[in-house]
Amino acid sequence: MELKFAFELRVEVAGIQVLGDTPKGNRRMVPIKGGTFEGPKIRGEIQAGGYDWQTIRTDEVAEVDARYVLKTDDGSLITIVNQGLRRGPAAVMQRLAAGEEVLPSQYYFRSIPVFETADPKYAWLTQSVFVATGVRKPDKVLIQVYEVL
């Protein structure tokens, strides 16, 4: 298997909203305010209104389930469902939750984005498997998306 860089998402986020402890774990929601994305074959804006739903499990691993809409620079709409895991030492994860800058090498953040679109120009997004690596910043998430060849 090989990986080919597809694009980078720069997802602007609002503050964490904590629902609290549920039977499935500590539930948090992070509103998506917008952002941009760009790669060799695609670029555009991230639409406001999506959410990153997170469950912090009893083993302190964060299950991430982000759902939002991309709008390409030529007007096409693409949905993304990006599910993954974020984990690291407790002190590092506390710093991330507090909105502090943390080196990406200090934690693990990987996901599997799935896309849907009606535009044939971007059908390539629906015809391959993609994987991603993330970096959490105080006010945004940077996601590098790769196509699995």
Buried (B, 14 or more C-beta within 10 A) or exposed (E): EEEEEBBBBBBBBEEBEEEEEEEEBBBBEBBBBBBBBEBEEBBBBBBBEBBBBBBBEEEBBBBBBBBBBBBBEEEBBBBBBBBBBBBBEEEBBEBBBEEEEBEEEEBBBEBBBBBEBEEEEBEBBEEEEBBBBBBBBEEBBBBBBBBEE
